[in-house]
């Protein structure tokens, strides 16, 4: 049965890709996923196609506030790009679908580079709300529901890509872009869990001792799936709350969306600076 599950996603992703291509979607080299509250950070002038997830064959609806669930195809800085506003989450009861469907679709659309953005909680004491973190690696949060099984699941589907999950060249490009855009950033390690949850003080201490700087829910699963399909992946986190022992009061999703909203323009500036450099370098 190895590979059977993956073939199911390839079938659905292929149907979705053919449908959007027939409606005028180009094949972009780069895709950017905008996480919680970050929709609108990247403006595509005169988009070639805008499609809601629920208009795309085989795609489910998004159900989380701050994730409108739409795709914007068009040219930005002279290059074809796909901006994805929102993501599927592991905790929306979709299991493997959350990690694999979008990655398979991007592969079918011939995307080569994927830039993920996500809201994240700060574990490291030097981080504050509004800071950015360029991710260089991640660890799986051991209390995170289905998340610990991601490696086994991907292996069972025949997706066992090795090497760095986060492409060093994209990470370096994001760091340079943050500097050029005047955006404060740190380099760090991401912990991820299935969610939805906000970590206790004990859980935060565990993750911090394991080396994590920030924690998020689904972006790392997206990164694993995309990497295993051969895409180069980068991830830019926006700190929207402080967790566990560093928090003043327990955060909720409303706090995350408010912080993301305040950071939206800076996320857009950093990512556009990255895209501009990528275009110049060819």
Sine and cosine of phi, psi and omega as CSV:
sin_phi,cos_phi,sin_psi,cos_psi,sin_omega,cos_omega
0.00,0.00,-0.04,1.00,-0.03,-1.00
-0.88,0.48,0.78,-0.63,-0.02,-1.00
1.00,-0.03,-0.27,0.96,-0.05,-1.00
-0.90,0.43,-0.70,0.72,0.00,-1.00
-0.89,0.45,-0.68,0.73,0.02,-1.00
-0.88,0.48,-0.65,0.76,0.01,-1.00
-0.87,0.50,-0.57,0.82,0.05,-1.00
-0.88,0.47,-0.66,0.75,0.01,-1.00
-0.95,0.31,-0.59,0.81,0.06,-1.00
-0.88,0.47,-0.63,0.78,0.03,-1.00
-0.89,0.46,-0.74,0.67,0.01,-1.00
-0.91,0.40,-0.67,0.75,0.00,-1.00
-0.91,0.41,-0.63,0.78,0.02,-1.00
-0.90,0.44,-0.65,0.76,0.04,-1.00
-0.89,0.46,-0.68,0.74,0.01,-1.00
-0.90,0.43,-0.69,0.72,-0.02,-1.00
-0.90,0.44,-0.68,0.73,0.02,-1.00
-0.90,0.44,-0.62,0.78,0.00,-1.00
-0.89,0.45,-0.72,0.69,-0.03,-1.00
-0.95,0.32,-0.58,0.82,0.06,-1.00
-0.89,0.46,-0.61,0.79,0.02,-1.00
-0.93,0.38,-0.33,0.94,0.02,-1.00
-0.99,-0.10,0.07,1.00,0.10,-0.99
0.95,-0.30,0.11,0.99,0.02,-1.00
-0.94,0.35,0.75,-0.67,0.06,-1.00
-0.99,0.12,0.10,-0.99,0.07,-1.00
-0.99,-0.16,0.99,-0.14,-0.05,-1.00
-0.99,0.17,0.56,-0.83,0.09,-1.00
-0.97,0.26,-0.56,0.83,-0.11,-0.99
-0.85,-0.53,0.66,-0.75,0.13,-0.99
-0.84,-0.54,0.57,-0.82,0.06,-1.00
-0.83,-0.55,0.80,-0.59,0.07,-1.00
-0.98,-0.22,0.82,-0.57,0.01,-1.00
-0.99,-0.17,0.85,-0.52,-0.09,-1.00
-0.99,0.11,-0.34,-0.94,-0.14,-0.99
-0.79,0.62,0.86,-0.51,0.08,-1.00
0.96,0.27,0.08,1.00,-0.09,-1.00
-0.98,-0.21,0.02,1.00,0.06,-1.00
-0.83,0.55,0.69,-0.73,-0.03,-1.00
1.00,-0.09,-0.12,0.99,0.00,-1.00
-0.91,0.41,-0.52,0.85,0.01,-1.00
-0.91,-0.42,0.87,-0.49,0.06,-1.00
-0.98,-0.18,0.80,-0.60,0.04,-1.00
-0.97,-0.23,0.94,-0.33,0.01,-1.00
-0.89,0.45,0.69,-0.72,0.04,-1.00
0.72,0.70,0.88,0.47,-0.04,-1.00
-0.87,0.50,0.57,-0.82,0.03,-1.00
-0.97,0.24,-0.51,0.86,-0.01,-1.00
-0.35,-0.94,0.70,-0.72,0.15,-0.99
-0.84,-0.54,0.82,-0.58,-0.05,-1.00
-0.71,-0.70,0.76,-0.65,0.11,-0.99
-0.98,0.22,0.51,-0.86,0.02,-1.00
-0.81,0.59,-0.65,0.76,-0.08,-1.00
-0.96,0.27,-0.05,1.00,0.11,-0.99
-0.99,-0.11,-0.11,0.99,-0.11,-0.99
-0.99,-0.15,0.83,-0.56,-0.01,-1.00
-0.81,0.58,0.76,-0.65,0.06,-1.00
1.00,0.09,-0.11,0.99,0.00,-1.00
-1.00,-0.08,0.68,-0.74,0.11,-0.99
-0.99,0.13,0.19,-0.98,0.11,-0.99
-0.98,0.20,0.41,-0.91,0.17,-0.98
-1.00,0.02,0.51,-0.86,-0.06,-1.00
-0.80,-0.60,0.08,1.00,-0.08,-1.00
-0.97,-0.25,0.76,-0.65,0.03,-1.00
-0.85,0.53,0.65,-0.76,-0.03,-1.00
1.00,-0.01,0.01,1.00,0.04,-1.00
-0.81,-0.58,0.99,0.11,-0.09,-1.00
-0.89,0.46,-0.43,0.90,0.06,-1.00
0.96,0.28,0.93,0.36,0.09,-1.00
-0.49,-0.87,0.36,-0.93,0.01,-1.00
-0.89,-0.46,0.67,-0.74,0.01,-1.00
-0.83,-0.56,0.91,-0.42,0.04,-1.00
-0.97,-0.22,0.65,-0.76,0.07,-1.00
0.14,-0.99,-0.15,-0.99,0.01,-1.00
-0.98,-0.21,0.69,-0.72,0.08,-1.00
-0.68,-0.73,0.82,-0.57,-0.01,-1.00
0.85,0.52,0.54,0.84,0.07,-1.00
0.99,0.13,0.08,1.00,-0.04,-1.00
-0.79,-0.61,0.58,-0.82,0.05,-1.00
-0.92,0.39,0.69,-0.72,-0.04,-1.00
-0.61,-0.79,0.44,-0.90,0.15,-0.99
-0.85,-0.52,0.84,-0.54,0.10,-1.00
-0.96,-0.28,0.85,-0.53,0.01,-1.00
-0.96,-0.28,0.91,-0.42,-0.02,-1.00
-0.99,-0.10,0.99,-0.16,-0.03,-1.00
0.96,-0.29,0.26,-0.97,0.00,-1.00
-0.57,-0.82,0.28,-0.96,0.18,-0.98
-0.99,0.10,0.60,-0.80,-0.03,-1.00
-0.92,-0.39,0.54,-0.84,0.08,-1.00
-0.83,0.55,-0.62,0.79,-0.10,-0.99
-0.98,0.20,-0.01,1.00,0.06,-1.00
-1.00,0.10,0.36,0.93,0.09,-1.00
0.90,0.43,0.53,0.85,0.03,-1.00
-0.95,-0.32,-0.10,1.00,0.06,-1.00
0.83,0.56,-0.75,-0.66,-0.07,-1.00
-0.86,0.52,-0.49,0.87,-0.01,-1.00
-0.82,0.58,-0.62,0.78,-0.04,-1.00
-0.87,0.49,-0.65,0.76,-0.06,-1.00
-0.99,0.10,-0.53,0.85,-0.20,-0.98
-0.98,-0.17,-0.54,0.84,-0.16,-0.99
-0.91,0.42,-0.75,0.66,-0.02,-1.00
-0.90,0.43,-0.69,0.72,0.00,-1.00
-0.88,0.48,-0.67,0.74,0.02,-1.00
-0.90,0.44,-0.64,0.77,0.03,-1.00
-0.89,0.45,-0.73,0.69,0.00,-1.00
-0.87,0.50,-0.63,0.77,0.05,-1.00
-0.88,0.47,-0.68,0.73,0.02,-1.00
-0.90,0.43,-0.51,0.86,0.02,-1.00
-1.00,0.09,0.10,0.99,0.06,-1.00
0.93,0.37,0.44,0.90,0.11,-0.99
-0.93,0.38,0.69,-0.73,0.02,-1.00
-0.96,-0.28,-0.64,0.77,-0.05,-1.00
-0.89,-0.46,0.72,-0.69,0.00,-1.00
-0.84,-0.55,0.85,-0.53,0.09,-1.00
-0.96,-0.29,0.91,-0.42,0.02,-1.00
-0.99,-0.11,0.68,-0.74,0.19,-0.98
-0.86,-0.51,0.53,-0.85,-0.06,-1.00
-0.41,-0.91,0.51,-0.86,0.21,-0.98
-0.97,0.23,0.55,-0.83,-0.04,-1.00
-0.52,-0.85,0.45,-0.89,0.09,-1.00
-1.00,-0.07,0.63,-0.77,-0.02,-1.00
-0.99,0.15,0.78,-0.63,0.15,-0.99
-0.98,-0.20,-0.59,0.81,-0.02,-1.00
-0.97,0.25,0.69,-0.72,-0.08,-1.00
-0.92,0.40,-0.37,0.93,-0.03,-1.00
-0.99,0.15,-0.14,0.99,-0.01,-1.00
-1.00,-0.01,0.59,-0.81,0.05,-1.00
-0.75,-0.66,0.28,-0.96,0.00,-1.00
-0.85,0.53,0.75,-0.66,-0.04,-1.00
0.98,-0.21,-0.27,0.96,0.07,-1.00
-0.95,0.31,0.42,-0.91,0.11,-0.99
-0.94,-0.33,0.51,-0.86,0.06,-1.00
-0.76,-0.65,0.84,-0.54,0.11,-0.99
-1.00,0.03,0.86,-0.51,-0.14,-0.99
-0.99,0.14,0.74,-0.68,0.03,-1.00
-0.92,-0.39,-0.18,0.98,0.03,-1.00
-0.03,-1.00,0.19,-0.98,0.03,-1.00
-0.58,-0.82,0.24,-0.97,0.13,-0.99
-0.73,-0.68,0.47,-0.88,-0.02,-1.00
-1.00,0.04,0.81,-0.59,0.01,-1.00
-0.93,0.38,0.88,-0.47,-0.17,-0.99
-0.94,0.35,-0.19,0.98,0.02,-1.00
-0.98,-0.21,0.28,0.96,-0.22,-0.97
-0.99,-0.11,0.78,0.62,0.16,-0.99
0.84,0.54,-0.85,-0.53,-0.03,-1.00
-0.98,0.21,-0.23,0.97,-0.10,-1.00
-0.82,0.57,-0.66,0.75,-0.01,-1.00
-0.88,0.47,-0.34,0.94,0.00,-1.00
-1.00,0.04,0.06,1.00,-0.06,-1.00
-0.85,0.52,-0.70,0.72,-0.01,-1.00
-0.88,0.47,-0.71,0.71,0.01,-1.00
-0.90,0.44,-0.69,0.73,-0.02,-1.00
-0.88,0.48,-0.73,0.69,-0.02,-1.00
-0.91,0.42,-0.59,0.81,0.06,-1.00
-0.90,0.44,-0.67,0.74,-0.01,-1.00
-0.90,0.44,-0.46,0.89,0.01,-1.00
-1.00,0.05,-0.02,1.00,-0.03,-1.00
1.00,0.01,0.11,0.99,-0.01,-1.00
-0.98,-0.19,0.99,-0.12,-0.11,-0.99
-0.79,-0.62,0.63,0.78,-0.03,-1.00
-0.83,0.56,0.67,-0.74,0.00,-1.00
-0.96,-0.26,-0.16,-0.99,0.04,-1.00
0.99,0.15,-0.22,-0.98,-0.02,-1.00
-0.93,0.37,0.77,-0.64,0.09,-1.00
-0.94,0.35,-0.70,0.72,-0.05,-1.00
-0.99,-0.17,0.90,-0.43,-0.09,-1.00
-0.87,0.48,0.84,-0.54,-0.03,-1.00
-0.84,0.54,-0.58,0.82,-0.03,-1.00
-0.94,0.35,-0.56,0.83,0.06,-1.00
-0.96,0.29,-0.66,0.75,0.05,-1.00
-0.86,0.51,-0.71,0.70,0.03,-1.00
-0.89,0.46,-0.63,0.78,0.04,-1.00
-0.90,0.44,-0.64,0.77,0.04,-1.00
-0.92,0.40,-0.62,0.79,0.03,-1.00
-0.90,0.44,-0.71,0.70,0.04,-1.00
-0.89,0.46,-0.62,0.78,0.00,-1.00
-0.91,0.41,-0.65,0.76,0.05,-1.00
-0.88,0.47,-0.69,0.73,0.03,-1.00
-0.87,0.49,-0.72,0.69,-0.03,-1.00
-0.92,0.40,-0.52,0.86,-0.01,-1.00
-1.00,0.05,-0.04,1.00,0.00,-1.00
0.95,0.31,0.52,0.85,-0.06,-1.00
-0.97,-0.25,0.78,-0.62,0.03,-1.00
-0.93,0.38,0.75,-0.66,0.02,-1.00
-0.55,-0.83,0.33,-0.94,0.15,-0.99
-0.80,-0.61,0.31,-0.95,0.15,-0.99
-0.99,-0.13,0.68,-0.73,-0.08,-1.00
-0.34,-0.94,0.00,-1.00,-0.01,-1.00
-0.95,-0.32,0.70,-0.71,-0.02,-1.00
-0.97,-0.25,0.76,-0.65,0.20,-0.98
-0.98,-0.18,0.58,-0.81,0.06,-1.00
-0.69,-0.73,0.52,-0.86,0.03,-1.00
-0.72,-0.69,0.20,-0.98,0.04,-1.00
-0.92,0.40,-0.67,0.74,-0.05,-1.00
0.96,0.27,-0.14,-0.99,-0.09,1.00
-0.99,0.17,0.78,-0.62,-0.03,-1.00
-0.37,-0.93,0.38,-0.93,0.15,-0.99
-0.83,-0.56,0.84,-0.55,-0.24,-0.97
-0.92,0.40,0.57,-0.82,0.11,-0.99
-0.97,0.24,0.15,-0.99,0.03,-1.00
-0.88,0.48,-0.65,0.76,0.00,-1.00
-0.91,0.42,-0.68,0.73,0.02,-1.00
-0.91,0.42,-0.63,0.77,0.02,-1.00
-0.89,0.45,-0.65,0.76,0.04,-1.00
-0.90,0.44,-0.66,0.75,0.03,-1.00
-0.86,0.51,-0.76,0.65,-0.05,-1.00
-0.92,0.39,-0.63,0.78,0.00,-1.00
-0.91,0.41,-0.66,0.75,0.02,-1.00
-0.92,0.40,-0.44,0.90,0.05,-1.00
-0.98,0.19,-0.13,0.99,0.08,-1.00
0.95,-0.31,0.05,1.00,-0.03,-1.00
-0.99,0.16,0.61,-0.80,0.05,-1.00
-0.98,-0.20,-0.56,0.83,0.01,-1.00
-0.66,-0.75,0.31,-0.95,0.01,-1.00
-0.71,-0.70,0.65,-0.76,-0.03,-1.00
-0.60,-0.80,0.07,-1.00,-0.14,-0.99
-0.97,-0.22,-0.79,0.61,-0.17,-0.99
-0.83,-0.56,-0.20,0.98,-0.07,-1.00
-0.88,0.47,-0.64,0.77,-0.03,-1.00
-0.92,0.39,-0.58,0.82,0.08,-1.00
-0.90,0.45,-0.65,0.76,0.08,-1.00
-0.87,0.49,-0.65,0.76,-0.02,-1.00
-0.90,0.43,-0.69,0.72,0.00,-1.00
-0.87,0.49,-0.75,0.66,-0.04,-1.00
-0.88,0.47,-0.71,0.71,-0.02,-1.00
-0.91,0.42,-0.67,0.74,0.02,-1.00
-0.87,0.49,-0.68,0.74,-0.02,-1.00
-0.91,0.41,-0.36,0.93,0.05,-1.00
-1.00,-0.06,0.07,1.00,0.11,-0.99
0.99,-0.12,0.09,1.00,0.04,-1.00
-0.99,0.15,0.52,-0.85,0.17,-0.99
-1.00,0.09,0.72,-0.70,-0.16,-0.99
-0.82,-0.57,0.67,-0.74,0.18,-0.98
-0.76,-0.65,0.40,-0.92,-0.04,-1.00
-0.62,-0.78,0.78,-0.62,0.06,-1.00
-0.89,-0.46,0.89,-0.45,0.00,-1.00
-0.99,-0.13,0.63,-0.78,0.16,-0.99
-0.95,-0.32,0.85,-0.53,0.01,-1.00
-0.96,0.28,0.88,-0.47,-0.05,-1.00
-0.93,-0.38,-0.18,0.98,0.02,-1.00
-0.29,-0.96,0.32,-0.95,0.08,-1.00
-0.94,-0.34,0.70,-0.72,-0.16,-0.99
-0.93,-0.37,0.34,-0.94,0.12,-0.99
0.85,0.53,-0.81,-0.58,-0.12,-0.99
-0.94,0.35,-0.26,0.97,-0.03,-1.00
-0.99,-0.12,-0.10,0.99,-0.07,-1.00
-1.00,0.09,0.45,-0.90,0.14,-0.99
-1.00,0.03,-0.72,0.69,0.06,-1.00
-0.67,-0.74,0.45,-0.89,-0.07,-1.00
-0.90,0.44,0.79,-0.62,-0.03,-1.00
-0.98,0.21,0.33,-0.94,0.16,-0.99
-0.71,-0.71,0.01,-1.00,-0.10,-1.00
-0.90,0.43,-0.52,0.86,0.06,-1.00
-0.88,0.47,-0.65,0.76,0.05,-1.00
-0.88,0.47,-0.67,0.74,0.00,-1.00
-0.88,0.48,-0.72,0.69,-0.03,-1.00
-0.91,0.40,-0.60,0.80,0.04,-1.00
-0.90,0.43,-0.70,0.72,0.01,-1.00
-0.92,0.40,-0.64,0.77,0.04,-1.00
-0.88,0.47,-0.67,0.75,0.01,-1.00
-0.86,0.51,-0.64,0.77,0.01,-1.00
-0.94,0.35,-0.46,0.89,-0.03,-1.00
-1.00,-0.07,-0.10,0.99,-0.17,-0.99
-0.83,0.55,-0.73,0.69,-0.06,-1.00
-0.91,0.41,-0.57,0.82,0.01,-1.00
-0.96,0.29,-0.58,0.82,0.12,-0.99
-0.87,0.50,-0.73,0.68,0.01,-1.00
-0.87,0.50,-0.68,0.73,-0.01,-1.00
-0.89,0.46,-0.69,0.72,-0.02,-1.00
-0.92,0.40,-0.71,0.71,-0.04,-1.00
-0.92,0.38,-0.64,0.77,0.02,-1.00
-0.92,0.40,-0.57,0.82,0.08,-1.00
-0.90,0.43,-0.64,0.77,0.07,-1.00
-0.88,0.47,-0.74,0.68,-0.01,-1.00
-0.89,0.46,-0.62,0.79,0.02,-1.00
-0.89,0.46,-0.68,0.73,0.03,-1.00
-0.91,0.41,-0.63,0.78,0.00,-1.00
-0.90,0.44,-0.62,0.78,0.02,-1.00
-0.91,0.41,-0.68,0.73,-0.01,-1.00
-0.89,0.45,-0.57,0.82,-0.03,-1.00
-0.99,0.12,-0.18,0.98,0.18,-0.98
1.00,0.05,0.00,0.00,0.00,0.00
